[in-house]
Amino acid sequence: MSRTTSRTEPIKVGTRRSLLATTQAGHVADLIRERLQVEVELVEITTDGDRSQAAGTPLAGSSATGVFVGALREALLDGRVDVAVHSLKDLPTQPADGITLVAVPTREDPRDAVVARDGLTLGELPQGSRIGTGSPRRLAQLQALGLGLEVVGVRGNVDTRIGKVRDGELDGVVLARAGLARIDRLEEATEVLDPLQMLPAPGQGALAVECRSDDALADALAVLDDARSRAAVEAERSVLATLEGGCSAPIGALADVVEGEDGEELWVRAVALSPDGSLSVRMSASGDLADAAGVGERLASEMLADGAGQLTSSAEVQNA
């Protein structure tokens, strides 16, 4: 399906400067060229998140959600770019004034992946092995597996993280499978984690295409949207938004489009964990694709009613 636009000047697509970000933005640029029959150029924007990552500054304790988003949105609003492309999991759940999420293209596999030494899986690594991640969600779920692994914080791009395994500093790292796939590094994954072991971040594997709400381009870019991907991430982000209102625990969520009795429906799984993974509230729900946000909100409300808002680490409980 393609759609023409009367626009004559190139569409400027804003992106972070990392290899993964420019690859993702390049994919969206190709879709725009193909479906709108217009010229596109990439505009690289340096974000505060990129600067802190280059400096090795930890994200934990700072506003990790949306840390890579602000500079791109600023460039969008001041007209330096016409379109911004983000990893959807980085977007804050609250809408931004003057900006519209115009499309969620077809989503990559959202699962997490392990890159470990000697081709090993998590279960094959000996107790005490050092596993790197910068994600509280991954840390809590790794601890919950009870494998006796030492989980350590790590920052940097894919090359930097995998390099720590190659150099022997770490025995393994956990990364998004989608990121590895997009930069043609998927063969380096030694294991793709089943959602029963680790639920991904809400929106993981999906891209967000934003533009100014008052730009006529917004309607034209809707042709990039994939309805099933959009419904799935809307449900997951609704879980996150509802839990964020009463819960500061690490959160994982995954929505799948499955065949129900009356046709396609959403099946949503979610987990909220104490920071050390010793406590968790895990639930699932299903519902209509057209009510994706409602399905996620109701599921998260049930989780809060079951104690998700009171999750703390076992050490904090003992010291209370």
N, C-alpha and C positions, 0 to 999 in steps of 0.2 A: 504494500500500500504506500503510495506517495502522494504528496500534496505540494503544489507550487505556491510561491509567495511572491508578491510584487517587489520585495526588497531587492535592491541592486548592489548595495555595499556588502562586503563580507560580514558574516556573523562572527563576533568575537567571543570565543569560549574561554572563560577563566579557569585556571587550574593551579594547584600547588606545583612546585618544581620537582618533586620526587619522581623517580622512574614509574612507580605504581600510579601516582596521580596523573601524570602526563599520558600514560598508557590508557587509563580509564577515560580521560577527557578526549583522547584521540579516537577511542571507540565511539563516543557520543558524537564527535565531529563527523565521523564517517557516516553515522546514521542520519545526521542532519543533511549532509551532502546528498545522500542516496534518496531520502524521502522528501526533502524540500527543494532539491535541485538548486541549491545556492552554494556560494563559496563560503568557506569557514577558515578562520585562523585561530590558533591557540595563543593565549596571552598568559604568561607565567606570573603568578603572584606569590611573593614570599609571605608566609604567615608567622605569627608569634609561635605557633606550635612547631613549625619547621626550625625556627631559631633556637627554641629551647631544646629541641631534639638534637640539633647539631652540637649544642653546648653540653649535652648529656644531662640536662636538668630533668629530674623526675616529674612525671605528670601526677603521680599519686598525691592527693591532698589539694591539688589545684583543680580548676574547672576543666577536667578532661573532656567532658561532653561538650562538643562544639569548639574546642580549642583551635581546630584547624579551619573553622568555618567563617569566623568573623571578618578576616581580611578579604576573603572572596566576596562575601556579601557587601562589604564596603565598596569594593571595586564595581560591583553590580549596580549599587544604588547611585554611585557618582558617575556612571556611564563609561568607565574604562573598559568594561566588558558587557556583553548582552546576555550571556548565559554563564552560569556557574555550575560546575560539576563537582559533587562531593561523594565520598563514601557515605551512604545513607546512615550507617550506624553512628557517624559523627554528628549528625544533626540534632540540636536540642529538640525536645518534643513540643515546645511552645512555638507557634508560628511567629515569623518575623514581619514587622510592619513593612508594607510595600513590596514584599517578595512572595512569589507563588511557587510551590512545588509543582511544576507543570508535567513532569513525566518521571516514571520509574521504569527504565528499560528492563528487558528480560533479565532476571536475576541469575547470577552464578550460584553454584552449590554453596550453601551458607555454612557448612560444617567447619570445624577447626581441624588443623592438621599438625602432626608432630614431625620435626626434623631432628633425628637423634643420631648419635655416633654409631658406626658399625651396622647401620641399617636396622636398628632395634626399635621395637614398639615400647610404649610405656610399661606394659606388663613384663617385658623382658629386661628392662633396665634394673640393675641391682639396687637394693635399698640404699638410701643416702645419695643417689645420683642427683646432680644439680640440673634443674629444669628452669629455663628462663621464660619469663612473661612479664609484660608491663600491665596486665589486666587483672584487677581484683576479682572479676568474674571467673577468669581462668584459674587464678590462684585458689579460690575457694573450692572450685569443682575438682581441681587436682588433689587438694588435701582431702576432699570428701571421698576420693577413690580408695584411700587407705593403703597406698602403695609404698609408703615410707620414703617418698621423694623429698628432696630439699628444693623448695621453690624460691627462686631469687629474682629480683627485679631486673629488667633489662629494657633499654631504649634503643632507638635507631631504626634504620630501614631494614628491609629484608636481608640485604647483603651483610649488613653489620651483625644482625642477629645470628644468621646462619654461620657467619665467620667465627663467632664465639664458640660454636660447636666444632668447626673444623680445626680451630686452634687449641682445643682441649680445655678452654676456660669453662665451658658448660658441656653437659652430657646430652642436652637436647633443648629445643625451644618449641613453643606452641604458637602457631601463626594461623591466620585465616587461610583456608584452602583457596578461596577465591583470589586472594592477592597473589599466591604462588602461580595459579593458573593464568592470570592475566599477564604476568611477566615471563611466562614460559619456564617456570622453575618447578612445576608440579612433580617432576620426576625425582626431586630431592626429598619429597615427603616420604617418611618411612612408615607412616600410619595416618589414616584419616579417621578421626574420632566419631564414633556413633553418638547421636544425640542422647542416647541412654547414659552415656558416660559424661558427655559435656554438651549442654545446650549452648548454642551460639548467642552472641549479642543481638538484641533486637535490630533488625535491618541489615545484619551482616550479609555480605555477598551482593547487596543491591547498590545501585547508583542512584543519586538524586540529581535531577536536572532542574535548576531554578532559574527564573528570570523575573524582571520587574513586573509587578501586577498590572501596571497600566500600559505595558508594551503589547502591541498587536501581535508580536511574535509568540505570546503565551498560547494563544489558540492554535497557531500552526504547529507548535512543538508538541501538542498533545498526541500527535501521530507517533511519537516515540514511546508512548506509554504501553506497558504490558499489563492487562487487567488482572491477571492472576498474581503477578509479582506485586502489584500495587495493593491488592486486597491482603496478601500475606503480611507485607510490612506494615500496613495500617493496623492490623490486629496486634502485631508484636509491639509497635510503638504505643498503642493504646494501653497494653499491659504495662509498659514502662512508665508512661505518663501517670497512670493511676497509682502504681506502686510508689513512684517518686513523691507522691503527695503524702504518703504515710510510712515510708520505708526508705532507709539509706543503705540497705544491704545490697551486695552484688546480685545482679539479676540476669538470667538467661531466658530467652524465649524463642520459639520456633513455630511458625504456622505453615502447614502444608495444605495444598488443595487436593482433596481426596474425593472419591466417588461415594456419595451417600445414597440413601434410599430414594431420594427425590432429585438426584442429579449431583452436581459438584457442590461440595461444602468445604468449609475451613475446619481443620483440626489444629488446635493451638495447644502447645505444651509450654509451661513456664516454671521457673524455679527461682526462689529467693533464698540466699544462704547467709549464714553468719560469715564474717570475714575469714575465719579459719576453717570453714567448711564443716564444722562439727554439728551444726544445726541447719535445717532447711525446711522450707514449705514448698512442696512440688504438686502441681495440679494440671489438669488438662480440660479442655472444653471444645465443643464444636458448634458450628452455626453457619448461617447464610453468608455467602461472599459479599452480598450487598449490605450486610450489617457487620462488616469486619471490625470497625472500631467498637461497636457495641459488644461483640463477642469478647474482644480483649479486655474491655473495661469490666465486664461482669466477672471474667475469670480472675482478674487482679483483685476485684472487690472481695471475692471469696477467699483469696489468699490472705488478704489483710484481716478478714474475719477469723481466719485460722491461725493468726499470730505472726504473719510476715512482718508486720510493723514493729514487733518486739524482738526481732532477731539480733543477738549480740554474740560475740565469741564466747566459747566456754570459759575462757579465763576471766572475762568480764563478769560472767554469771557467778563464778566461784568467789570473786572478789567483792561482789555486791553486798 
